[in-house]
Amino acid sequence: MDLHINLAGPGDRAARIYRQVLDAVLDGRLRPGERLPPTRELAGRLGVSRNTVSVAYERLVAEGVLVARVGSGTYVGDRPVTSAPPSAPRRGAVRARPGWDSFTPPAHPGPPAAYDFGVGVPDGGLFPLAAWRRLISGELRSSAVSGTRYLEPAGHPGLRAAIARYAGVSRSVRARADDVLVTQGAQQALDLVARVLIEPGDLVAVEDPGYPPARLVFAGNGARVAAVPVDAEGLDVAALPPAARVVYVTPSHQFPLGTPMSLARRTALLDWADRHDAVIVEDDYDSEFRYSERPLEPMQSLDRAGRVIYVGTFSKTLLPMLRLGFLVAPGSLRGPLLMARLLSGRHGDPTAEGALARFIDDGELPRHVRRATRVYAARHELITSALRADFGDRLTLVPSAAGLHVCALAAPDLPVERVRARARELDVHTEALAGYAADGRTPQGLVLGYGAIPTERIPEGLRRLRRACAE
C-alpha cells in the first residue's frame, strides 16, 4: 500500500522515517503481515537516498517491528508490539451550529436478546432473498453499469413509475412518476423536506408520543419543535400552535401507540393547514401490514390544496439495509426538493433501485407483503391475546390492527424501568413508551415489536415478561 511519510523540517530523515513507520504499526494503520513499499520505491517517492530508507527499515527489523524476507520484501511482524496508550484526540477550535452539541449519537447495540421484542425491525428471514439476488444480478449485467454519467437525482425512472402505480393501487396515493422522488429511506426524505421548508427558528409540530428521529431531523435543521398530544383519534388538532410551519404526523398507524387518525381529525388537520398556510408531512411508514379493517385513505389523497407531502419507506416492508424510500410532494415543491436531493447526495444506488422497480413490476412486492402479513398477523394475535388474558391489570393493550408492534399502558404502580431491567436479566428485550415522549406527558408503558422475534419464541418471551412484571 502507499505509505505517507512527512519529511518536512530539520533533523535526521532516517529517524523520521523510522518514527512514522513505528507509529503506523503501533496505532494499527499498518497491520501484522502487511507488506511495506520496497526501499528503492519509497526512497524515490520521498526524494531521499535508498540508504536512508534502508537504515530506518533495518532498525525496525532489529527491534522486531518489521520482518525482512529475502526475495519477497519487508513486512509488519506478527508479534504484538507494546505501545503506549493513545493520546486523547484534540478537541479542536471549531464548533458546531447551536443545538448539535446536545445530540448524542446512539450507542451501538449489543448482541440481541434471545426474546427480542425490539421495535421497527422486520423479519429478515421473510425477505425473498433468492428473487432479490436474481434481480440484482440482472441489473449488474445490464448495459447501464458501464455508463459514465451521473444518474437522475429523482431516482431510477422505472422505480418512480413502479412506486406511483403501487402506492396508487395499494394506498390510493394520487401520484404520477414525476411526482415521486426516491430517497435513501424515510429519514432522508424528512431531511430533504426540512432543508427546503424550514428556516432557523421556524416551528414544527410533532406528535407526542411520536417518532424521535423525526424530531431530531427537524431540530437539526434549526426548527423549534412543539410536541402536540395524541388521543384515541390521533393528533389533537385543537392543540396545534398557530405558528407551526410544518406538522409531522403518522395518521395511518400512529407511532408508537398504533391507533389510526379518525377521518374527522384528518379533515380538521387539512382545514387547519389551509387556514395557517402550513405543510403536513404524512409518514405512512408501515401501513402495508394490516390485520383487520381496511385502512382509511391517506391524507394525501384527501388533500385538494396541495399541502401534504407523503413519505413512504421500504425499510419495514423489505429490509432496513436496502435504504430505499420515497416521497410524493405537491408540484410547487418538486423542483426545490429535487435540488436538495442533488446537493445532498446526487442520486442513490442505481442497481438496488432498478432491482426494486422490477421487484414491484413482477408482482414480487405484493406477494411478499401478503406472505409477511400472514406471519405478522399470527404474532400480533399471540401478543395481543396474551396481554389481554395473562397480564391482568398490570399492562393494558392499546388497540392496534396494523404494523410491527403493539403498545401496552402500565398500571400506575408498575415500575416500568425495573420491569424492563428484570426482563433483560431473563434475556427479554422490550422498549419503554416513555422513550418516545417529547415533553414527558406520555403515560408509562411498554412497546413490544414482533418483527425481530420468531413466532415460536413469543409465548416463552411473554411468560418471562409476565414473571418480570410480577416480581
Secondary structure as GFF3:
##gff-version 3
##sequence-region A 1 471
A	DSSP	alpha_helix	13	26	.	.	.	ID=ss1
A	DSSP	alpha_helix	39	46	.	.	.	ID=ss2
A	DSSP	alpha_helix	50	62	.	.	.	ID=ss3
A	DSSP	beta_strand	66	69	.	.	.	ID=ss4
A	DSSP	beta_strand	73	76	.	.	.	ID=ss5
A	DSSP	three_ten_helix	100	102	.	.	.	ID=ss6
A	DSSP	beta_strand	115	116	.	.	.	ID=ss7
A	DSSP	three_ten_helix	124	126	.	.	.	ID=ss8
A	DSSP	alpha_helix	129	141	.	.	.	ID=ss9
A	DSSP	three_ten_helix	143	146	.	.	.	ID=ss10
A	DSSP	alpha_helix	157	171	.	.	.	ID=ss11
A	DSSP	three_ten_helix	177	179	.	.	.	ID=ss12
A	DSSP	beta_strand	180	183	.	.	.	ID=ss13
A	DSSP	alpha_helix	186	197	.	.	.	ID=ss14
A	DSSP	beta_strand	203	208	.	.	.	ID=ss15
A	DSSP	alpha_helix	212	220	.	.	.	ID=ss16
A	DSSP	beta_strand	224	231	.	.	.	ID=ss17
A	DSSP	beta_strand	234	235	.	.	.	ID=ss18
A	DSSP	three_ten_helix	237	239	.	.	.	ID=ss19
A	DSSP	beta_strand	244	249	.	.	.	ID=ss20
A	DSSP	alpha_helix	263	276	.	.	.	ID=ss21
A	DSSP	beta_strand	279	283	.	.	.	ID=ss22
A	DSSP	alpha_helix	299	302	.	.	.	ID=ss23
A	DSSP	beta_strand	308	313	.	.	.	ID=ss24
A	DSSP	three_ten_helix	320	322	.	.	.	ID=ss25
A	DSSP	beta_strand	325	328	.	.	.	ID=ss26
A	DSSP	alpha_helix	331	345	.	.	.	ID=ss27
A	DSSP	alpha_helix	350	361	.	.	.	ID=ss28
A	DSSP	alpha_helix	364	390	.	.	.	ID=ss29
A	DSSP	beta_strand	395	398	.	.	.	ID=ss30
A	DSSP	beta_strand	405	410	.	.	.	ID=ss31
A	DSSP	alpha_helix	416	425	.	.	.	ID=ss32
A	DSSP	beta_strand	428	429	.	.	.	ID=ss33
A	DSSP	beta_strand	431	432	.	.	.	ID=ss34
A	DSSP	three_ten_helix	433	436	.	.	.	ID=ss35
A	DSSP	beta_strand	445	449	.	.	.	ID=ss36
A	DSSP	three_ten_helix	455	457	.	.	.	ID=ss37
A	DSSP	alpha_helix	458	470	.	.	.	ID=ss38
###
